[in-house]
Amino acid sequence: MKGFDHTKSSSMTFPVMLLHLIAVSIIVPCLVAVGLSQKVHDWTPNA
C-alpha cells in the first residue's frame, strides 16, 4: 500500500512540473514582450 501511494505521488509530480514549465514558457515571453514594447514606446519619439 505504501509503495502504491509512493508511485502514485511520484507520477503526479511530473504533470505538475510540466504545467509549471508550460506556464513559465508562456509567461516569460509575455513579460519580455511587454518590457520590449514599453522600451520601444519610450525610445520612439512620439512628438
C-alpha distance matrix in Angstrom:
0.0 3.8 5.4 5.1 6.3 8.6 10.1 10.6 12.4 14.2 15.4 16.6 18.8 20.9 22.4 23.1 24.9 26.7 27.8 29.1 31.0 32.5 33.5 35.1 36.9 38.3 39.2 40.7 43.3 44.1 44.8 46.8 48.8 49.6 50.7 52.8 54.4 55.3 56.8 58.8 59.9 61.1 62.8 64.7 67.9 67.9 71.5
3.8 0.0 3.8 5.4 5.2 6.2 8.8 9.9 10.6 12.2 14.2 15.4 16.8 19.3 21.2 21.4 22.9 25.2 26.4 27.2 29.1 31.0 31.8 33.1 35.0 36.7 37.3 38.6 41.4 42.3 42.8 44.7 46.9 47.6 48.5 50.7 52.5 53.2 54.6 56.7 57.9 58.9 60.6 62.6 65.9 65.9 69.5
5.4 3.8 0.0 3.8 5.5 5.0 6.2 8.5 9.9 10.4 12.1 14.2 15.6 17.4 19.7 20.4 21.6 23.5 25.2 26.1 27.6 29.5 30.8 31.9 33.6 35.4 36.4 37.5 40.1 41.3 41.9 43.6 45.7 46.8 47.7 49.6 51.4 52.5 53.7 55.6 57.1 58.1 59.6 61.6 65.0 65.1 68.8
5.1 5.4 3.8 0.0 3.8 5.4 5.3 6.1 8.7 9.9 10.6 12.3 14.6 16.3 17.9 19.0 20.6 22.1 23.6 25.0 26.6 28.0 29.4 30.9 32.4 34.0 35.1 36.6 38.9 40.0 40.9 42.7 44.6 45.6 46.8 48.7 50.3 51.4 52.8 54.7 56.0 57.2 58.8 60.6 63.9 63.9 67.6
6.3 5.2 5.5 3.8 0.0 3.8 5.6 5.0 6.1 8.5 9.8 10.5 12.6 15.0 16.4 16.8 18.7 20.7 21.7 22.8 24.8 26.4 27.2 28.8 30.7 32.1 32.9 34.4 37.0 37.9 38.5 40.6 42.5 43.3 44.4 46.5 48.1 49.0 50.5 52.5 53.6 54.8 56.5 58.4 61.6 61.6 65.2
8.6 6.2 5.0 5.4 3.8 0.0 3.8 5.4 5.2 6.0 8.5 9.8 10.9 13.2 15.4 15.7 16.9 19.2 20.6 21.4 23.1 25.0 26.1 27.2 29.0 30.8 31.6 32.8 35.4 36.6 37.1 38.9 41.0 42.0 42.8 44.9 46.7 47.6 48.9 50.9 52.3 53.3 54.9 56.8 60.2 60.3 63.9
10.1 8.8 6.2 5.3 5.6 3.8 0.0 3.8 5.5 5.0 5.9 8.5 10.0 11.4 13.6 14.8 15.9 17.4 19.3 20.5 21.8 23.5 25.0 26.3 27.7 29.5 30.7 31.9 34.2 35.5 36.4 38.0 40.0 41.2 42.2 44.0 45.8 47.0 48.2 50.0 51.5 52.7 54.1 55.9 59.4 59.5 63.2
10.6 9.9 8.5 6.1 5.0 5.4 3.8 0.0 3.8 5.5 5.2 6.3 9.0 10.7 11.9 13.0 14.9 16.3 17.5 19.1 20.8 22.0 23.3 25.0 26.5 28.0 29.1 30.7 33.0 33.9 34.9 36.8 38.6 39.6 40.9 42.8 44.3 45.5 47.0 48.7 50.0 51.3 52.9 54.6 58.0 57.9 61.6
12.4 10.6 9.9 8.7 6.1 5.2 5.5 3.8 0.0 3.8 5.4 5.0 6.5 9.3 10.8 10.8 12.7 14.8 15.8 16.7 18.7 20.4 21.3 22.7 24.6 26.1 26.9 28.3 30.9 31.8 32.5 34.5 36.4 37.3 38.4 40.5 42.1 43.0 44.5 46.4 47.6 48.8 50.5 52.3 55.6 55.6 59.2
14.2 12.2 10.4 9.9 8.5 6.0 5.0 5.5 3.8 0.0 3.8 5.4 5.3 7.3 9.9 10.4 11.1 13.3 15.1 15.8 17.2 19.2 20.5 21.6 23.2 25.1 26.1 27.1 29.6 31.0 31.6 33.2 35.3 36.5 37.4 39.2 41.1 42.2 43.3 45.2 46.7 47.9 49.3 51.2 54.6 54.8 58.5
15.4 14.2 12.1 10.6 9.8 8.5 5.9 5.2 5.4 3.8 0.0 3.8 5.5 5.8 7.7 9.5 10.6 11.7 13.6 15.2 16.2 17.7 19.4 20.9 22.0 23.8 25.2 26.5 28.6 29.9 31.0 32.6 34.4 35.7 36.9 38.5 40.2 41.6 42.9 44.5 46.0 47.4 48.8 50.4 53.9 54.0 57.7
16.6 15.4 14.2 12.3 10.5 9.8 8.5 6.3 5.0 5.4 3.8 0.0 3.8 5.5 5.9 6.7 9.0 10.3 11.2 12.9 14.7 15.9 17.1 18.9 20.4 21.7 22.9 24.5 26.8 27.7 28.7 30.6 32.4 33.4 34.7 36.6 38.0 39.2 40.8 42.5 43.7 45.1 46.7 48.4 51.7 51.7 55.3
18.8 16.8 15.6 14.6 12.6 10.9 10.0 9.0 6.5 5.3 5.5 3.8 0.0 3.8 5.7 5.2 6.2 8.6 9.9 10.6 12.3 14.2 15.3 16.4 18.2 20.0 20.8 22.1 24.6 25.7 26.4 28.2 30.2 31.2 32.2 34.2 35.9 37.0 38.3 40.2 41.5 42.7 44.3 46.1 49.5 49.6 53.3
20.9 19.3 17.4 16.3 15.0 13.2 11.4 10.7 9.3 7.3 5.8 5.5 3.8 0.0 3.9 5.4 5.1 6.1 8.6 9.8 10.5 12.2 14.1 15.2 16.3 18.3 19.7 20.8 22.9 24.4 25.5 26.8 28.7 30.1 31.3 32.8 34.5 36.0 37.2 38.8 40.4 41.8 43.0 44.7 48.2 48.4 52.2
22.4 21.2 19.7 17.9 16.4 15.4 13.6 11.9 10.8 9.9 7.7 5.9 5.7 3.9 0.0 3.8 5.4 4.8 6.0 8.5 9.7 10.3 12.0 14.0 15.0 16.3 17.9 19.6 21.5 22.5 23.9 25.6 27.1 28.4 29.9 31.5 32.8 34.4 35.9 37.3 38.7 40.3 41.7 43.2 46.6 46.6 50.3
23.1 21.4 20.4 19.0 16.8 15.7 14.8 13.0 10.8 10.4 9.5 6.7 5.2 5.4 3.8 0.0 3.8 5.3 5.1 6.2 8.6 9.8 10.4 12.2 14.1 15.3 16.2 17.9 20.3 21.1 22.0 24.0 25.7 26.7 28.0 29.9 31.4 32.5 34.1 35.8 37.0 38.4 40.0 41.7 45.0 45.0 48.6
24.9 22.9 21.6 20.6 18.7 16.9 15.9 14.9 12.7 11.1 10.6 9.0 6.2 5.1 5.4 3.8 0.0 3.8 5.4 5.0 6.1 8.6 9.8 10.5 12.1 14.2 15.1 16.1 18.5 19.9 20.6 22.1 24.2 25.4 26.4 28.1 30.0 31.2 32.4 34.1 35.7 36.9 38.3 40.1 43.5 43.8 47.5
26.7 25.2 23.5 22.1 20.7 19.2 17.4 16.3 14.8 13.3 11.7 10.3 8.6 6.1 4.8 5.3 3.8 0.0 3.8 5.4 5.1 6.1 8.5 9.8 10.4 12.3 14.1 15.3 17.0 18.5 19.9 21.2 22.8 24.4 25.7 27.1 28.7 30.3 31.6 33.0 34.6 36.2 37.4 38.9 42.4 42.6 46.3
27.8 26.4 25.2 23.6 21.7 20.6 19.3 17.5 15.8 15.1 13.6 11.2 9.9 8.6 6.0 5.1 5.4 3.8 0.0 3.8 5.4 5.0 6.0 8.5 9.7 10.5 11.9 13.9 15.8 16.6 18.0 19.9 21.3 22.4 24.0 25.7 27.0 28.4 30.1 31.5 32.7 34.4 35.9 37.3 40.7 40.6 44.3
29.1 27.2 26.1 25.0 22.8 21.4 20.5 19.1 16.7 15.8 15.2 12.9 10.6 9.8 8.5 6.2 5.0 5.4 3.8 0.0 3.8 5.4 5.0 6.1 8.5 9.8 10.3 11.7 14.3 15.2 15.9 17.8 19.7 20.7 21.8 23.8 25.4 26.5 27.9 29.7 31.0 32.3 33.9 35.6 39.0 39.1 42.7
31.0 29.1 27.6 26.6 24.8 23.1 21.8 20.8 18.7 17.2 16.2 14.7 12.3 10.5 9.7 8.6 6.1 5.1 5.4 3.8 0.0 3.8 5.5 5.1 6.0 8.6 9.9 10.4 12.5 14.3 15.3 16.4 18.3 19.9 20.9 22.3 24.2 25.7 26.8 28.3 30.0 31.4 32.6 34.3 37.8 38.1 41.9
32.5 31.0 29.5 28.0 26.4 25.0 23.5 22.0 20.4 19.2 17.7 15.9 14.2 12.2 10.3 9.8 8.6 6.1 5.0 5.4 3.8 0.0 3.8 5.4 5.0 6.2 8.5 10.1 11.3 12.5 14.4 15.7 16.9 18.6 20.2 21.4 22.8 24.6 26.0 27.2 28.7 30.5 31.7 33.1 36.6 36.6 40.4
33.5 31.8 30.8 29.4 27.2 26.1 25.0 23.3 21.3 20.5 19.4 17.1 15.3 14.1 12.0 10.4 9.8 8.5 6.0 5.0 5.5 3.8 0.0 3.8 5.5 5.2 5.9 8.3 10.3 10.6 12.0 14.1 15.4 16.4 18.1 19.9 21.0 22.4 24.1 25.6 26.7 28.4 30.0 31.4 34.8 34.6 38.3
35.1 33.1 31.9 30.9 28.8 27.2 26.3 25.0 22.7 21.6 20.9 18.9 16.4 15.2 14.0 12.2 10.5 9.8 8.5 6.1 5.1 5.4 3.8 0.0 3.8 5.3 5.1 5.7 8.4 9.7 10.3 11.8 13.8 15.1 16.0 17.8 19.5 20.8 22.0 23.7 25.2 26.5 27.9 29.7 33.1 33.4 37.0
36.9 35.0 33.6 32.4 30.7 29.0 27.7 26.5 24.6 23.2 22.0 20.4 18.2 16.3 15.0 14.1 12.1 10.4 9.7 8.5 6.0 5.0 5.5 3.8 0.0 3.8 5.9 5.8 6.7 8.9 10.5 11.1 12.6 14.6 15.9 16.8 18.5 20.4 21.5 22.7 24.5 26.1 27.1 28.6 32.2 32.5 36.3
38.3 36.7 35.4 34.0 32.1 30.8 29.5 28.0 26.1 25.1 23.8 21.7 20.0 18.3 16.3 15.3 14.2 12.3 10.5 9.8 8.6 6.2 5.2 5.3 3.8 0.0 3.8 5.7 5.9 6.5 8.9 10.4 11.0 12.6 14.6 15.7 16.7 18.6 20.3 21.3 22.6 24.6 25.9 27.1 30.5 30.5 34.2
39.2 37.3 36.4 35.1 32.9 31.6 30.7 29.1 26.9 26.1 25.2 22.9 20.8 19.7 17.9 16.2 15.1 14.1 11.9 10.3 9.9 8.5 5.9 5.1 5.9 3.8 0.0 3.8 5.7 5.1 6.2 8.6 9.9 10.5 12.2 14.2 15.2 16.5 18.3 19.8 20.9 22.5 24.2 25.6 28.9 28.8 32.5
40.7 38.6 37.5 36.6 34.4 32.8 31.9 30.7 28.3 27.1 26.5 24.5 22.1 20.8 19.6 17.9 16.1 15.3 13.9 11.7 10.4 10.1 8.3 5.7 5.8 5.7 3.8 0.0 3.8 5.4 5.1 6.1 8.5 9.8 10.5 12.1 14.1 15.3 16.4 18.1 19.7 21.0 22.3 24.1 27.5 27.9 31.6
43.3 41.4 40.1 38.9 37.0 35.4 34.2 33.0 30.9 29.6 28.6 26.8 24.6 22.9 21.5 20.3 18.5 17.0 15.8 14.3 12.5 11.3 10.3 8.4 6.7 5.9 5.7 3.8 0.0 3.8 5.5 4.9 5.9 8.5 9.7 10.2 11.9 14.0 15.0 16.0 17.8 19.6 20.5 21.9 25.5 25.9 29.6
44.1 42.3 41.3 40.0 37.9 36.6 35.5 33.9 31.8 31.0 29.9 27.7 25.7 24.4 22.5 21.1 19.9 18.5 16.6 15.2 14.3 12.5 10.6 9.7 8.9 6.5 5.1 5.4 3.8 0.0 3.8 5.4 5.1 6.1 8.5 9.8 10.4 12.2 14.1 15.2 16.2 18.2 19.7 20.9 24.2 24.1 27.8
44.8 42.8 41.9 40.9 38.5 37.1 36.4 34.9 32.5 31.6 31.0 28.7 26.4 25.5 23.9 22.0 20.6 19.9 18.0 15.9 15.3 14.4 12.0 10.3 10.5 8.9 6.2 5.1 5.5 3.8 0.0 3.8 5.4 5.1 6.1 8.5 9.8 10.6 12.2 14.1 15.2 16.4 18.2 19.9 23.1 23.3 26.9
46.8 44.7 43.6 42.7 40.6 38.9 38.0 36.8 34.5 33.2 32.6 30.6 28.2 26.8 25.6 24.0 22.1 21.2 19.9 17.8 16.4 15.7 14.1 11.8 11.1 10.4 8.6 6.1 4.9 5.4 3.8 0.0 3.8 5.4 5.1 6.0 8.5 9.8 10.4 12.1 14.0 15.2 16.2 18.0 21.5 22.2 25.9
48.8 46.9 45.7 44.6 42.5 41.0 40.0 38.6 36.4 35.3 34.4 32.4 30.2 28.7 27.1 25.7 24.2 22.8 21.3 19.7 18.3 16.9 15.4 13.8 12.6 11.0 9.9 8.5 5.9 5.1 5.4 3.8 0.0 3.8 5.4 5.1 6.0 8.5 9.8 10.3 12.0 14.0 15.0 16.1 19.7 20.0 23.7
49.6 47.6 46.8 45.6 43.3 42.0 41.2 39.6 37.3 36.5 35.7 33.4 31.2 30.1 28.4 26.7 25.4 24.4 22.4 20.7 19.9 18.6 16.4 15.1 14.6 12.6 10.5 9.8 8.5 6.1 5.1 5.4 3.8 0.0 3.8 5.5 5.1 6.1 8.6 9.9 10.4 12.2 14.1 15.3 18.5 18.4 22.0
50.7 48.5 47.7 46.8 44.4 42.8 42.2 40.9 38.4 37.4 36.9 34.7 32.2 31.3 29.9 28.0 26.4 25.7 24.0 21.8 20.9 20.2 18.1 16.0 15.9 14.6 12.2 10.5 9.7 8.5 6.1 5.1 5.4 3.8 0.0 3.8 5.5 5.2 6.2 8.6 9.8 10.5 12.2 14.3 17.4 18.0 21.5
52.8 50.7 49.6 48.7 46.5 44.9 44.0 42.8 40.5 39.2 38.5 36.6 34.2 32.8 31.5 29.9 28.1 27.1 25.7 23.8 22.3 21.4 19.9 17.8 16.8 15.7 14.2 12.1 10.2 9.8 8.5 6.0 5.1 5.5 3.8 0.0 3.8 5.4 5.0 6.1 8.4 9.7 10.3 12.0 15.6 16.5 20.2
54.4 52.5 51.4 50.3 48.1 46.7 45.8 44.3 42.1 41.1 40.2 38.0 35.9 34.5 32.8 31.4 30.0 28.7 27.0 25.4 24.2 22.8 21.0 19.5 18.5 16.7 15.2 14.1 11.9 10.4 9.8 8.5 6.0 5.1 5.5 3.8 0.0 3.8 5.4 5.1 6.0 8.5 9.8 10.4 13.8 14.0 17.8
55.3 53.2 52.5 51.4 49.0 47.6 47.0 45.5 43.0 42.2 41.6 39.2 37.0 36.0 34.4 32.5 31.2 30.3 28.4 26.5 25.7 24.6 22.4 20.8 20.4 18.6 16.5 15.3 14.0 12.2 10.6 9.8 8.5 6.1 5.2 5.4 3.8 0.0 3.8 5.4 4.9 6.1 8.6 10.0 12.8 12.9 16.5
56.8 54.6 53.7 52.8 50.5 48.9 48.2 47.0 44.5 43.3 42.9 40.8 38.3 37.2 35.9 34.1 32.4 31.6 30.1 27.9 26.8 26.0 24.1 22.0 21.5 20.3 18.3 16.4 15.0 14.1 12.2 10.4 9.8 8.6 6.2 5.0 5.4 3.8 0.0 3.8 5.4 5.0 6.1 8.6 11.7 12.9 16.3
58.8 56.7 55.6 54.7 52.5 50.9 50.0 48.7 46.4 45.2 44.5 42.5 40.2 38.8 37.3 35.8 34.1 33.0 31.5 29.7 28.3 27.2 25.6 23.7 22.7 21.3 19.8 18.1 16.0 15.2 14.1 12.1 10.3 9.9 8.6 6.1 5.1 5.4 3.8 0.0 3.8 5.4 5.0 6.0 9.6 10.9 14.5
59.9 57.9 57.1 56.0 53.6 52.3 51.5 50.0 47.6 46.7 46.0 43.7 41.5 40.4 38.7 37.0 35.7 34.6 32.7 31.0 30.0 28.7 26.7 25.2 24.5 22.6 20.9 19.7 17.8 16.2 15.2 14.0 12.0 10.4 9.8 8.4 6.0 4.9 5.4 3.8 0.0 3.8 5.5 5.4 8.1 8.3 11.9
61.1 58.9 58.1 57.2 54.8 53.3 52.7 51.3 48.8 47.9 47.4 45.1 42.7 41.8 40.3 38.4 36.9 36.2 34.4 32.3 31.4 30.5 28.4 26.5 26.1 24.6 22.5 21.0 19.6 18.2 16.4 15.2 14.0 12.2 10.5 9.7 8.5 6.1 5.0 5.4 3.8 0.0 3.8 5.7 7.5 8.7 11.7
62.8 60.6 59.6 58.8 56.5 54.9 54.1 52.9 50.5 49.3 48.8 46.7 44.3 43.0 41.7 40.0 38.3 37.4 35.9 33.9 32.6 31.7 30.0 27.9 27.1 25.9 24.2 22.3 20.5 19.7 18.2 16.2 15.0 14.1 12.2 10.3 9.8 8.6 6.1 5.0 5.5 3.8 0.0 3.8 6.3 8.9 11.7
64.7 62.6 61.6 60.6 58.4 56.8 55.9 54.6 52.3 51.2 50.4 48.4 46.1 44.7 43.2 41.7 40.1 38.9 37.3 35.6 34.3 33.1 31.4 29.7 28.6 27.1 25.6 24.1 21.9 20.9 19.9 18.0 16.1 15.3 14.3 12.0 10.4 10.0 8.6 6.0 5.4 5.7 3.8 0.0 3.8 6.0 9.1
67.9 65.9 65.0 63.9 61.6 60.2 59.4 58.0 55.6 54.6 53.9 51.7 49.5 48.2 46.6 45.0 43.5 42.4 40.7 39.0 37.8 36.6 34.8 33.1 32.2 30.5 28.9 27.5 25.5 24.2 23.1 21.5 19.7 18.5 17.4 15.6 13.8 12.8 11.7 9.6 8.1 7.5 6.3 3.8 0.0 3.8 5.7
67.9 65.9 65.1 63.9 61.6 60.3 59.5 57.9 55.6 54.8 54.0 51.7 49.6 48.4 46.6 45.0 43.8 42.6 40.6 39.1 38.1 36.6 34.6 33.4 32.5 30.5 28.8 27.9 25.9 24.1 23.3 22.2 20.0 18.4 18.0 16.5 14.0 12.9 12.9 10.9 8.3 8.7 8.9 6.0 3.8 0.0 3.8
71.5 69.5 68.8 67.6 65.2 63.9 63.2 61.6 59.2 58.5 57.7 55.3 53.3 52.2 50.3 48.6 47.5 46.3 44.3 42.7 41.9 40.4 38.3 37.0 36.3 34.2 32.5 31.6 29.6 27.8 26.9 25.9 23.7 22.0 21.5 20.2 17.8 16.5 16.3 14.5 11.9 11.7 11.7 9.1 5.7 3.8 0.0
